[in-house]
Structure formats: structure tokens, C-alpha cells
């Protein structure tokens, strides 16, 4: 297997606590499409009640242009922009134009996305690679057509998905050799729904067509939705593991001490309709910091906006978490992202955070 078996995040990143307070977001999520063509069992997209409270839409290009213009106000480029959020980003016909606009505007160092790969074609592969996307994560939800139908309620040709992913990897490698720009390919599958033999089959199929590859664990990362029931799905004839066990998404130890969510200190998300949320788990936009059409990203980040209601600006939200009040915020109380999916923690630095966000003039 050519691919390196590891999580997709950078190995040489600095501890978050040493970077705070940040003058601008370290990472941002911009959601091109809150709609998805899959309805996976572990995802809110399969929950009819949850979806009713969402604004399912494709981000308009003029909305995206406003985002890019506002990002120019920061002193330096954003480290990473994730051009995905709560749906399938390739459903947006302007996806590659968005990547190109970000690149041409020099407002970001790296651009990443996550896709279920169902919409890939040779033509789209060329457009994505040539737009200079830096990183793409392909999520695999089965190892045959029946798996996909059961798990994602979608009829697909799995052999075509495999063929298109392989073509993507080969074309991006050829493009990198010619131009020097490499689009990092990461491929992942959730191990908790598959047997050990199926996990090995996944690695055998994709291991030579990715730069990194990993077997995620299921996690309750969507506020208000318990995905434990989805673990009862048996997609493999020889699956022997116990169902109903929640693990950390990336294999770390689960922790009940992560009362301070790290996400709100280094990221924000812009929904497909322009609403601005404090983190990548707020799929319903329950905490609305503003909208790109009426508010300014830089002012929201620096807390110089005039919106000072309870929990409606980042400084008040951060202070609530630092003081141990996470459970006083409905969406944060019902979210288990810090415990089950975060790759960093802040709870052990409470005193340092108090000095930064209570006693320091930001």
C-alpha cells in the first residue's frame, strides 16, 4: 500500500493554546451546498425532523464573492479553508469556480474539501485538479452497491466510484509532475460498520490511490442526534464486533473533561445561505453570529460588531465555555464534538484562557 495510514490533519501543527488569542480564524468552513444526495444513517441528512430546521440550498456565487472580498481585510491569508460543510459540495455547479476565486484572491494558504465521490467524472476531475484545490477527502460508505443502498439510501455503481477515484489520483499525480501543484488525496471509511476483513478490503482497493488513508470511528458529532442506532446496521456478513459502541472518530481516548470546546477559538463556518456560525458542528445555524450580506467577518471575529445579545458574539461565547457554562447553551449542551471528534483540547488550560479572554484587552 502506497498511502500513509493516518488521520488527515497536519502532523506539524502547533498547540492551539500557544496561538491564542488569534487575530483571525485559523481555519474556516464555507459550505457550497447544504444539500446532499446521500442520506447516510449516521448523518442528520437522514433525519427528517433535523432537516426541516435547515435551509437546504446551494451557495450563490455573489454570496461567495462577498466572502472573498471580506477575507481580504485580514492581515494575512487564512491557513485553511474547508470548502464544504453539511452537504455534498460537488452539487454546487460553481464549486471549481469558487476554488479558483479563492486562489486568485490570495486569501488562503490551503483549500480542502470532502466529497462522497458519487458525482465524480473524468471531466470534473480535470476541473477540480486544475482549479488548484490543495486537498480532497473521499468518504467511502460501502464496498458494493448493496452496502450503499442500505447505508446511504442511494443507488450507485460502486465500481464506477472506484474507477473515478483512481482516475482522480492518477490525474492529480500527472498534473503535479507537470506543474508542481499537488492535490493531496485522503480516503476514509467508517470502520465501525465493517468487519476486519472488509476493512482490509477497503485498504486493498484504495491504498495505492491515496496519499493518506484512514479508518474513522463513528461519533456523535451532530447536536441533538444520537447515531448509536445506526450501529445496528450490519453491512458485512462476517462482522463479529459488538454494535452500539461509540468511539472517538480519530481513535483518541474519549474524554468527559472537554467542557471547553476548542472549535470556537479558532474557526468559523459560513452556511450556504450566508449565515455565520461559530463552528463546523452547528448544522442548523442555532448560534447565528450574523450573515455575510449584513455583517462583516473581521468585525465578528474581533467582536467589534454591535450584536451583543447572550451568546451571539464570539467573545461572550468563549467566556461562557471558559467559565464552565457550556451546558447553558442548548446547541453546545447537545453537541459531543469536543469529546468524540476534536483533535485538540483546551480544558486543561482554563487559567491561561481566563487571563487571555477576561483580563486582556483583545
VENBELVEN-V128044 format. One record per helix or strand of 2 or more residues. SS is the DSSP state (a for helix, b for strand). FROM is the first residue (numbers start at 1). LEN is the number of residues. If there is no record, write none. Layout:
ss = (SS	SS)
from = (FROM	FROM)
len = (LEN	LEN)
//
This chain:
ss = (b	a	b	a	a	a	b	a	a	b	a	b	a	a	b	a	a	b	a	a	b	b	b	a	a	a	a	a	a)
from = (4	16	27	44	48	61	78	89	95	108	122	135	145	158	184	191	196	212	228	263	267	275	290	297	314	326	330	337	347)
len = (2	3	4	3	5	11	5	3	11	8	9	6	8	22	7	3	11	5	5	4	4	3	2	5	9	3	4	4	11)
//
